[in-house]
Structures are given as structure tokens and as C-alpha cells.
Amino acid sequence: MSVDWIGYGYATLVASGGVVGYVKAGSVPSLAAGLLFGGLAGFGAYQISNDPKNIWVSLATSGALSAVMGKRFYGSRKFMPAGLMAGASLLMVGKLGLTLLQKPAASS
């Protein structure tokens, strides 16, 4: 059983981004979204650590964040925080996509 350190690091980045948004701007929605998506990313990393084929929670979380934050980055053109989160989420989607391609499909 290998630990998904990249997934846990991503979860920490997402959650800490929400906390920083709250501390700097007093944004309660940023705190709530950061903790929710950070928690989901952490749960996904936990699932991958227990079963490397179980990538679906991580993929859905990082996919949703890459879409939402990518749209925000496209509209604002500000790297912080939208560009950073969109980039990190896109990298996570790429990592999970490669994992999906490398694993042969289980026959039923």
C-alpha cells in the first residue's frame, strides 16, 4: 500500500487556500469551499492510498476545481488565487488521467 502524497499535498493546498482567503479578505464562501473541496481531495487521496484504482473522488474534485477556478482565472487574469488553483487542479487531473490510462480495465 503506497501513500498518495501528491493527493494529500493537493488537499492541503486547497484547504489552506480557503483559509488564506478567509484571513486576508474575510471571505466565508472561500473558507467553506476550501475546506469542503480540501476535505474531498483528502478523502480521495485516502481512497487512492488504500486502492490505487479508486481515483473517482479525486478526479471529480480536481476536475470540478479546474473548471471553476479556470473560469475565474480566465475572467480575472489574476494568477492568485484562481490561476494557481486552476493550474494545480489541472495537473492533478493529468496525474489521475495517466493513472487511469496505465491501469488495465478489470474484467467482470
KAHUSUL-V360148 format. One record per backbone hydrogen bond with DSSP energy under -0.5 kcal/mol. CO is the residue of the C=O (numbers start at 1). NH is the residue of the N-H. E is the energy in kcal/mol with one decimal. If there is no record, write none. Layout:
BEGIN
<<CO:NH:E> <CO:NH:E>>
END
This chain:
BEGIN
<<3:5:-1.8> <4:8:-2.2> <5:9:-2.4> <6:10:-2.4> <7:11:-2.3> <8:12:-2.2> <9:13:-2.3> <10:14:-2.4> <11:15:-2.5> <12:16:-2.8> <13:17:-1.8> <14:18:-1.6> <15:19:-1.9> <16:20:-2.7> <17:21:-2.2> <18:22:-1.6> <19:23:-2.6> <20:24:-3.0> <21:25:-1.8> <21:27:-1.3> <22:26:-1.9> <26:28:-1.0> <27:31:-1.8> <28:32:-2.9> <29:33:-2.8> <30:34:-2.5> <31:35:-2.6> <32:36:-2.5> <33:37:-2.9> <34:38:-2.3> <35:39:-2.2> <36:40:-2.3> <37:41:-2.6> <38:42:-2.4> <39:43:-2.4> <40:44:-2.5> <41:45:-2.3> <42:46:-2.2> <43:47:-2.4> <44:48:-2.5> <45:49:-2.2> <46:50:-1.6> <47:51:-2.6> <51:54:-2.5> <53:55:-1.6> <55:59:-2.8> <56:60:-2.4> <57:61:-2.4> <58:62:-2.7> <59:63:-2.2> <60:64:-2.4> <61:65:-2.4> <62:66:-2.3> <63:67:-1.9> <64:68:-2.7> <65:69:-2.6> <66:70:-1.4> <67:71:-2.0> <68:72:-2.0> <69:73:-2.6> <70:74:-2.5> <71:75:-1.9> <72:76:-2.3> <73:77:-3.2> <77:79:-0.5> <78:83:-1.2> <79:81:-0.5> <79:84:-2.5> <81:85:-2.5> <82:86:-2.6> <83:87:-2.5> <84:88:-2.7> <85:89:-2.5> <86:90:-2.4> <87:91:-2.3> <88:92:-2.0> <89:93:-2.4> <90:94:-2.4> <91:95:-2.5> <92:96:-2.6> <93:97:-2.6> <94:98:-2.3> <95:99:-1.9> <96:100:-2.3> <97:101:-2.2> <98:102:-2.0> <99:103:-1.4> <102:104:-0.5>>
END
